[in-house]
């Protein structure tokens, strides 16, 4: 075996080893409910993690969500978000107040191929925490995995899901966003439904349904509780909680 072939072989092993390592996640990322003083930021749309962390900090602290959601469903699949037009609004003062106040406490590479990172930020540099790294392939599926939405006396809970086949940062962010909108769409009352009947290739009649929902909510203290990477099915799941007293809108049941 020539030296070049040997070097190529060991380089391949190194790459495979790095890709293998991308299956591991720190506990502060998988179980943020146990780390109240940590704020997560992603490498996102070409921006560094602290930009995302600052914006997310403001949105999750208090924001207004306004716009229209179009939810498409078939007899086989429900809850597909399409052709929606909505915006998050938060106070510029809140962004200015947190700007350059978040300190990076930990960081890991979420995707070797795209060189994306996720960081844990804190407001207090004296805050100490320990994070273990867990192989996601050894995780047990959580009990909430097959739900979209549930509630108890105090809180609403939403579960967001998105494919992990693209960029991982974008996938996790999308799953987070969908978890919030699972809450909104399940408590909304002002919506219109359209039903369409058509024939499939076999000539059988099938029904498609479109729900158009107007949304205008004031949301406070949005909390990401857990993240679950389903590697077998290439899906990312996020569980989010909002106190009922922190969801304010005339468009509620």
C-alpha positions as CSV (number, residue, x, y, z in Angstrom):
1,X,0.0,0.0,0.0
2,X,1.5,3.3,-1.0
3,X,2.0,6.2,1.4
4,X,-0.8,8.2,-0.4
5,X,-3.2,5.4,-0.1
6,X,-2.4,5.0,3.6
7,X,-2.8,8.7,4.2
8,X,-6.1,8.6,2.3
9,X,-7.3,5.7,4.3
10,X,-6.5,7.3,7.7
11,X,-8.1,10.6,6.5
12,X,-11.3,8.7,5.7
13,X,-11.2,7.1,9.1
14,X,-10.8,10.5,10.7
15,X,-13.8,11.9,8.7
16,X,-15.9,9.0,9.6
17,X,-15.0,9.4,13.2
18,X,-15.9,13.0,13.1
19,X,-19.2,12.2,11.5
20,X,-19.8,9.6,14.2
21,X,-19.2,12.2,16.9
22,X,-22.0,14.4,15.4
23,X,-24.4,11.9,16.9
24,X,-23.6,13.1,20.4
25,X,-25.3,16.0,22.1
26,X,-24.7,17.8,25.4
27,X,-27.4,17.5,28.0
28,X,-28.0,21.2,28.1
29,X,-29.2,20.9,24.4
30,X,-31.3,17.8,24.8
31,X,-32.8,18.7,28.2
32,X,-32.9,22.6,28.4
33,X,-35.6,22.3,31.1
34,X,-32.8,21.4,33.5
35,X,-30.7,24.5,32.6
36,X,-32.9,27.5,33.2
37,X,-30.0,30.0,33.0
38,X,-28.7,28.8,29.6
39,X,-29.8,30.4,26.3
40,X,-29.1,28.5,23.1
41,X,-27.9,30.0,19.8
42,X,-27.4,28.3,16.4
43,X,-25.1,29.1,13.5
44,X,-28.1,30.2,11.3
45,X,-28.3,31.7,7.8
46,X,-24.6,32.5,7.8
47,X,-24.7,34.3,11.2
48,X,-22.8,33.3,14.3
49,X,-24.5,31.7,17.3
50,X,-24.7,34.9,19.5
51,X,-26.9,36.7,16.9
52,X,-29.4,33.9,17.0
53,X,-29.2,33.6,20.8
54,X,-29.9,37.4,21.3
55,X,-32.9,37.3,18.9
56,X,-34.3,34.1,20.4
57,X,-33.8,35.5,23.9
58,X,-36.0,38.5,23.1
59,X,-38.6,36.5,21.2
60,X,-39.0,33.9,23.9
61,X,-39.1,36.5,26.6
62,X,-42.0,38.4,25.1
63,X,-43.2,38.8,21.5
64,X,-46.3,39.3,19.3
65,X,-47.0,36.8,16.6
66,X,-49.3,38.2,13.9
67,X,-50.4,36.9,10.5
68,X,-52.1,34.1,8.8
69,X,-51.5,30.3,8.9
70,X,-52.6,27.9,6.2
71,X,-52.7,24.4,7.4
72,X,-53.1,21.6,4.8
73,X,-54.2,18.1,5.5
74,X,-55.0,14.9,3.6
75,X,-56.6,11.6,4.8
76,X,-53.1,10.3,5.3
77,X,-51.2,13.3,6.7
78,X,-52.4,16.2,8.8
79,X,-50.9,19.5,10.0
80,X,-48.8,20.5,7.1
81,X,-48.0,24.3,7.3
82,X,-48.1,25.9,3.8
83,X,-48.4,29.3,2.2
84,X,-48.4,31.0,5.6
85,X,-47.6,34.6,6.2
86,X,-46.7,35.6,9.8
87,X,-44.2,37.6,11.7
88,X,-42.6,37.8,15.2
89,X,-42.4,41.3,16.7
90,X,-40.4,42.1,19.8
91,X,-39.3,45.4,21.3
92,X,-36.0,46.8,19.9
93,X,-35.3,47.9,23.5
94,X,-35.2,44.3,24.6
95,X,-32.6,43.5,22.0
96,X,-30.5,46.5,22.9
97,X,-30.7,45.5,26.6
98,X,-29.3,42.0,25.9
99,X,-26.8,42.9,23.1
100,X,-23.3,41.8,24.1
101,X,-24.6,40.6,27.5
102,X,-24.7,36.9,26.6
103,X,-21.5,35.0,27.3
104,X,-20.6,31.8,25.5
105,X,-20.3,29.0,28.1
106,X,-20.1,25.9,25.9
107,X,-20.2,25.0,22.2
108,X,-20.4,21.9,20.0
109,X,-20.4,21.1,16.3
110,X,-23.8,20.1,15.2
111,X,-22.9,19.2,11.7
112,X,-19.5,18.3,10.4
113,X,-20.5,18.6,6.7
114,X,-21.9,22.1,7.0
115,X,-19.7,23.3,9.8
116,X,-22.7,24.4,11.9
117,X,-22.3,25.0,15.7
118,X,-24.6,25.4,18.6
119,X,-23.6,27.4,21.7
120,X,-24.8,27.7,25.3
121,X,-24.9,31.3,26.5
122,X,-25.3,32.7,30.0
123,X,-26.0,36.2,31.4
124,X,-24.0,35.6,34.5
125,X,-20.4,34.5,34.0
126,X,-20.4,33.1,37.5
127,X,-23.0,30.6,36.6
128,X,-21.5,27.1,36.6
129,X,-23.0,23.9,35.1
130,X,-21.9,20.4,34.1
131,X,-22.8,18.9,30.8
132,X,-22.6,15.3,29.8
133,X,-22.5,14.2,26.1
134,X,-25.1,11.6,25.1
135,X,-25.1,9.4,22.0
136,X,-28.5,10.1,20.5
137,X,-28.7,6.6,19.2
138,X,-29.0,5.4,22.8
139,X,-31.9,7.7,23.7
140,X,-35.3,6.3,24.5
141,X,-38.2,7.9,22.6
142,X,-40.0,10.3,25.0
143,X,-43.6,9.8,26.0
144,X,-44.7,13.0,24.3
145,X,-43.3,12.0,20.9
146,X,-46.5,11.0,19.2
147,X,-48.5,14.0,20.4
148,X,-49.0,17.4,18.7
149,X,-50.4,19.3,21.6
150,X,-51.5,18.8,25.2
151,X,-52.3,20.9,28.3
152,X,-52.6,20.7,32.0
153,X,-54.1,23.1,34.5
154,X,-51.3,25.6,34.2
155,X,-49.5,25.1,30.8
156,X,-49.9,24.5,27.1
157,X,-47.4,22.1,25.5
158,X,-46.6,21.9,21.7
159,X,-44.5,19.4,19.8
160,X,-42.8,20.5,16.7
161,X,-41.2,18.1,14.1
162,X,-39.0,18.6,11.1
163,X,-36.9,16.5,8.8
164,X,-33.1,16.4,9.6
165,X,-32.1,15.6,6.1
166,X,-31.1,19.2,5.3
167,X,-29.1,21.7,7.4
168,X,-29.3,20.7,11.1
169,X,-29.5,24.2,12.5
170,X,-32.3,25.1,10.2
171,X,-34.1,21.8,11.0
172,X,-33.9,22.4,14.8
173,X,-35.0,26.0,14.5
174,X,-38.0,25.0,12.3
175,X,-39.0,22.3,14.7
176,X,-38.9,24.8,17.6
177,X,-41.0,27.3,15.6
178,X,-43.5,24.5,14.7
179,X,-43.8,23.6,18.4
180,X,-44.9,27.1,19.2
181,X,-47.4,27.1,16.4
182,X,-48.9,23.8,17.6
183,X,-49.9,25.7,20.7
184,X,-51.3,28.6,18.8
185,X,-53.3,26.6,16.3
186,X,-54.8,24.3,18.9
187,X,-56.2,27.2,21.0
188,X,-57.3,29.4,18.1
189,X,-61.0,29.9,17.3
190,X,-61.0,32.2,14.3
191,X,-60.4,30.1,11.3
192,X,-62.0,28.9,8.1
193,X,-62.0,25.4,6.6
194,X,-62.1,24.4,3.0
195,X,-62.7,20.8,1.9
196,X,-61.8,19.5,-1.5
197,X,-62.6,16.2,-3.0
198,X,-60.7,14.5,-5.8
199,X,-59.8,11.1,-7.2
200,X,-56.5,9.4,-6.7
201,X,-54.8,7.3,-9.4
202,X,-56.9,4.3,-8.6
203,X,-60.1,6.3,-9.0
204,X,-61.0,6.4,-5.3
205,X,-62.3,9.6,-3.9
206,X,-60.0,11.4,-1.4
207,X,-60.4,14.6,0.6
208,X,-58.0,17.4,1.2
209,X,-58.7,20.0,3.8
210,X,-57.3,23.5,4.2
211,X,-57.6,25.5,7.5
212,X,-56.9,29.2,7.3
213,X,-56.2,30.6,10.7
214,X,-55.7,34.3,11.7
215,X,-53.2,34.7,14.5
216,X,-52.4,37.6,16.7
217,X,-51.0,36.6,20.1
218,X,-48.9,38.1,22.8
219,X,-46.6,35.3,24.1
220,X,-44.4,35.5,27.1
221,X,-41.8,33.2,28.7
222,X,-41.7,30.6,25.9
223,X,-39.7,27.6,27.3
224,X,-38.1,24.8,25.2
225,X,-38.2,21.7,27.5
226,X,-36.7,18.9,25.4
227,X,-35.2,18.1,22.0
228,X,-35.2,14.6,20.6
229,X,-33.2,13.6,17.5
230,X,-34.9,10.6,15.8
231,X,-31.9,9.4,13.7
232,X,-33.6,6.3,12.4
233,X,-36.4,8.3,10.8
234,X,-34.3,11.4,10.1
235,X,-36.6,13.7,12.2
236,X,-36.0,16.3,14.9
237,X,-38.6,16.8,17.6
238,X,-39.0,19.7,20.1
239,X,-41.2,20.0,23.1
240,X,-42.2,23.6,24.1
241,X,-44.2,24.9,27.1
242,X,-46.0,28.2,27.6
243,X,-48.0,29.1,30.7
244,X,-51.7,29.7,30.0
245,X,-51.4,33.1,31.7
246,X,-48.6,34.0,29.2
247,X,-50.8,33.5,26.1
248,X,-52.9,36.6,25.5
249,X,-55.2,37.0,22.5
250,X,-58.8,37.7,21.5
251,X,-58.5,34.7,19.1
252,X,-58.6,32.0,21.8
253,X,-61.2,29.4,22.8
